């Protein structure tokens, strides 16, 4: 199996999305443990998502619904 190599700009976008998730979590008053329990995730899964290392689409959808966040804000937000 060939490992796919993604452009650096994709990794930067993922890091931006991950940092925005963390910001929204904090703005909504959740700790990582509280939000992970609410989402029925392991805290390490949420931690990895907030670092842009393991962010599945389903986790992203669930995070956006819980934090009342429009997913488009993650993809078009400027830092």
C-alpha positions, 0 to 999 in steps of 0.5 A: 500500500502506498502512503499518500503524501498531502501538501503542507497547506493541508496540514496547516488547515487541519492545525487551524481547524484543530485550534479553533475546536479548542478555542470553542471548547474553552469558550463554551466552558468545557474541559477536555474531560467534560467534553470527551465524556459528553461526546462519549470519547476518550479524552486522548481522542479529543486531545489528538483532535485538538492537535490536528493529529486524529480528527475524523469527520464524524468526530468533527460533526459531533463537536460542531453540534455540541459546541453549536458551531457552524462547520463552515466557520472552521474551514473559512476562519482567518487567524 
